[in-house]
Amino acid sequence: WQTVDERLGINDICTFRKILFTKQPAILYNQLCPVSHQHTYRTRYATRNTFRLDKPRTNSTKKAFTYRTAAAWNSLPHGLQTMSHEQFKQCLLAHMRDMTT
């Protein structure tokens, strides 16, 4: 069984992925800053579809949806980030299960 926090984390990541791929709602999508937009160099980190996370000055920033889900997204394996939606959810559940064991 999953804990409530694990289920919320999975739902947050799925919602983040939906925002990322549908670009809706625009207000949340516009808050995301991909690392690839920071500079013109093609580094490994920039081509991994990761997001820039500024150092949070307060605990409330760490708890904000965009910050915590972008941090969780950045920690996912690249292969998981590029899957179709149906595969993504199943593989995310397996990945989270592996992380807790």
Helices and strands as residue ranges (DSSP letters): H 4-22, H 26-29, G 35-37, G 46-48, H 59-63, H 65-75, H 78-81, H 85-100
